[in-house]
């Protein structure tokens, strides 16, 4: 299985609309990838080993495919 991760950095002057991402963008990706997509997940609010430091990424979207050719077919 191949995992394709899309990382969204945590930036002080930016905000991330999780509702829009999970209800609009992810379903759109599901439709585009179709049967090539095996599974997907959204990781939110990833903390660092030192909890006092800001998170590096606000969100990571993960898309799972059977193999590289299925990713290429999906693109």
Secondary structure, 3 states (H helix, E strand, C coil): CEEEEEEEECCCCCCCCHHHHHHHHHHHHHHHHHHHEEEEEEEECCCCCCCCCCCCEEEEEEEEECCHHHHHHHC
